[in-house]
Each structure stands twice: as structure tokens, then as C-alpha cells.
Amino acid sequence: MRPQAAIASKVFIQRDYTSGTMCQFQTKLPSELEARIDKQQFEETVRTLNNLYAEAEKLGSQSFIEGCLACLTAYTVFLCMETHYEKVLKKIAKFIQEQNDKIYAPRGLLLTDPIERGLRVIEVTIFEDRSLTR
Amino acid sequence: MKSCEYQQIDPRALSVSPLSAQSHPQTKAQRPRRKWEVFPGKNRFFCNGRIILSRQSGVLPLTLGLIVITCGLFFAFDCPFLVEHLTVFIPVIGGALFVFVILSLFRTSFTDPGILPRATPDEAADIERQIDSSGSSSYRPPPRTKEILINQQVVKLKYCFTCKMFRPPRTSHCSLCDNCVERFDHHCPWVGNCVGKRNYRFFYSFIISLSFLTSFIFGCVITHLTLRCHAGKSLIQAIQESPASIVELVICFFSVWSILGLSGFHTYLVASNLTTNEDIKGSWSSKRGAEDSGNPYTYNGIIKNCCATLCGPMPPSLIDRRGFVPLDEAAAAACTSEIELPPFTAKNDTNMCTQSTKDVLERMLHSSDFHGVCPAGPPKTSPLGLEASDSLGAARAPSMCSRRADSPCTTCARSRKDSLHSINPAFRLASPSPSLPRVNLALSDTQEKGFIPLP
């Protein structure tokens, strides 16, 4: 019998604004996921995501040089160059894909890249694990 | 069955509701729609979604016209005289400033200011649940504000009824554009767009360069008229020889005061990391009470604040204008508009499986069509058709489907075959929702990849 699964519910990890408007997500494991995944694992995933977003928004020398260059070229440089933020977003997408394949999909969960939800939430889709009931 | 065989079926081809099927019997492959075409805000898009403007473009044509006309007159009438009597660098500097002003203006007007996409129905439902559970009495509506701590300061987040979410800090809903904009500064009619997180630096460079340009032209015109007067003519004669100069003088005189004032004001805002919105509302004014209510976003340093606002990393656009409309929105739109059949783009298998699963599942959740469960026969639609339109309702439907069918594969396979043939609207009416079994089939295929099969 092929196991079937349907979406049981979706859980939304909200943003954490305690350090300002920087893109950070709450690391607390929601109660609906407690049965499915290890707390440490989940927190590790969210913490890594938070670090990646912090890296994207960092006011470092690279972003400063990018900003100045852009200003001098009347912002036309953005038309041909990929910004630092976009590069990090690609890294984040790859990371989420990896996490889904290795950790979350075997447990019947699916993380949605926050950029697809406007960086508001991390959407975790919980699948009904019918294979467990057979 | 191969694990990703469901790729051969286009689930989106089957998400046709009876109404649309009736009105559009010729279900040829329609052009795939991009997200900007279904964008809910009051915006206008050009160049296939690359350029975004507010629907109310305000006085942008006037701004452009004034700048171009003034500079045109300057180059045509004042520059020849000044090049002859002073230096050739005058039109060069003027030209450079003009180009910079125009480019900044276009960047400000045509860039997404930081629009937040509206919450998906699932998110909205989740937030509503949280609000309702925290509400105390049943007589009063539950509170629609949330208080959070930012840098040890209490900040209130308001719930946006249009976008169905709690607005992040510094975000405000622009009523003219009908969008929530991050770090909302103001809606500028002169540029015909909101000024927010993503285009504030363009706006700032626009007004600074415009101040330089207007001051420069003003100075040059005064110099021009003065030089003519020094050559032994009276002022009236000088003006008669160069009438355009008076036009420029008048325009620049009025512009200089307002633009310089605006530049000064925005320089102050940039240095203290405030927005116009916050400043006008007095959100962080020290007058409010004895408690420490300073700006929680400031970096407590003018240079750092300037760098953060103007040279900080450029955040990406969150609304993904040029992306294609995903399955769930396509299904919802299919009920009221033409049928869309977006093509399967070439992706790798794993990606395709996950993506299609997600899409198919999301479509199932958002489908407004809950009648059919397993269309083994038409009569079986009514009992389950009256579920509420929240995710749990939709989620229950497919599980019931699998319990009903003796063998999910055969039922689904049969329905799939039927469905493939049934572009015929008459058939659609009989079995309204062939989509759900497809979901089960699709899922069953995917789960081979995702789930650890248990014996």
C-alpha cells in the first residue's frame, strides 16, 4: 500500500523583533511540532537562518562599498550587478532545500522559504503521516 | 509507478470550476500569468512587471516637465553666453546634475518602495485564531494590537485589516496605494510613488541633487543677467535679450526654497534614523511623558545612522512581480476569469516533486470548491460539500477520500483518466472536483521520496 499523506495543518513561525527591524525569526519550537521534531534540531535550523539573514543585512564594508558605488553611478549599477543581499538569499534557499531533504521531509514536514511569504513567517507544513498508521 | 510520474499530468489543467468551463469552452492553453497581473494593491505595472508605479501617479509628469523644461531653457539660452564669457564646464556640470536628477527620479518612481505582500489565507486564519484565543470577553472584539519589546522599548504593532497581518515595526499602510510599505516614509505625489525602505535612498539622492541643480541654475542665470548688465545694458534690456532666463529664475526661485527645505528636513531624518511618518506622529518625541521613549532604531551616531539608511544593503523586492502565479492563486482566479495553464518549466526532479506537491496541496486548501471528495459518482458530492473554508476542513476532505475508496490507486487512476478526457464542460458539471483525487495520487507519488516507508 502506498502511503498517502495530506496536509494536517500549517504552523507559522513569526518574526522576532526584539533587536529591531532586522529579519529574525523566533526560535521557540511550536507545540504542534513537538511530536515531530527534536527541539534542538529545530532551534538549530532557525538559528542558522537567523544568522544568514543577519549576514545579508549586515552593515559591513561590503554593503558600504556597494552603496557608495551605486550612489556614484546613479544607482544604475544595480541593473547589472547582483546585490549582496540577493547572493545571501540564494544561499538561504539552498540551505532550506537541504534541510527539507535531510531532516524535515523524512519527518513529514516541509519548510517554506520565508522570502515566498514576504519574510513575514516561516511556514511549516505538517503532513499527516498515514504510513505510520498502517 | 515512477515516483514523479505525476509530472506528466498538469494538475493546473484540471483545476477548472464549472462556471469558468461554461463560459470558456475553448480551453486552449492560455498565456501564463505573472504575479503583477493579479497584484491586489493600487499599482500600475509596465514592461511586464519590471516597473512599478502607484496608480495615482500624482504630479510626476509635472515634476518631469518642470525639470526638463527648465534645464532645456538653461542649455539653450544661458549656456552659450556663459560658455563664451566664463567656462565650458558650466554646461558639463549642469548636464551631469541633470542626468543624475532624472535617473534618481526614475529610480524613486519606478522602484518597489518595500511593499509587503498580503498574508496568505492560511496565515490570516492562523493569526485570527491567535487573536481570538487571546481575547477575553465575548462582548468586546479582541484587541488588534500586539506589544513587543524592541531594544528595551515597548512598541505597539497594529493589525492591518486589508493585508490581514500584524504590521512589522515601522511599517505603515498607504491608503493611496492600498499596500503596507516597510519603513514607510510618506507617499510623494511629486514622484508618484510611496517612499519606503527600498527607495528612500533614491528619493534622498533625488532631492539633494535637485537642490544642487536648482541652486546651480539659479546661480548661473543670475550670473548671466549680471554679466549682460555689466556690458553696459540695463536690466530691462538684458531681460529682453534673454527672456527665457526670467522663466528659469521664477521656477528656480520657488523650487530652491522648497527643495532646500525638504533636503534639510530629510537630512535631519536620516541623521536620526527617523521616518517622516514617525516624525509627524511624534512617535519617539521626548515630550511624551517622563519615561525614556527615544527612538529604538537609532544607532546613536550620526555617521552610523546615515550609513545605515543610505548605504545599507539593498533589500530585495518582496512582491516578486515577475514570478508566475502559483497553483493556488490560479485555481482561485480560474473561477472568475479565464483558465490558465501555466507550462511546466524545466526543473530537476526533486525540485519538481517538492514544488508540485506544495502547489497541489496549497491549491487543494484554497480551492473554493469543496463539493467533490472522490468523484466515483456524481451523487457523492453533497455530504462533504458544506465544509467551512478553513484549512482543516480542506484537509479532512482528502483523508475521507482515501478511507472511502477501496483502492486509492484505482479510483484515482480512473478519475485521472476521466479527467484527462474531460475538457468537456458537461462532464465538469457532473463531477465538480476532479482535483482532489489527483492530490492523493500526486502525494502518494511524492511520499515515496519523502517518507520513510514503514513495513
Interface residues (C-beta under 8 A of the other chain):
Chain A: R2 P3 Q4 A5 A6 I7 A8 S9 K10 V11 F12 R15 Y17 T18 S19 G20 T21 A56 E57 K58 L59 S63 F64 E66 G67 C68 A70 C71 A74 Y75 T76 F78 T83 H84 Y85 E86 L89 Q97 N100 D101 A105 P106 G108 L110 T112 I115 E116 R117 G118 L119 R120 V121 E123 T125 F127 E128 D129 R130 S131 L132 R134
Chain B: V99 F100 L103 S104 R107 L116 P117 A119 T120 D122 E123 D126 I148 L149 I150 N151 V155 L157 M165 P168 P169 R170 E182 R183 R201 F202 S205 P296 Y297 K304 C307 A308 L310 C311 G312 P313 M314 P315 P316 L318 I319 D320 T350 N351 T354 T357 K358 L361 M364 L365 S391 L392 A394 A395 P398 S399 S402 P408 C409 V439 N440 L443 S444 Q447 E448 K449 G450 F451 I452 P453 L454
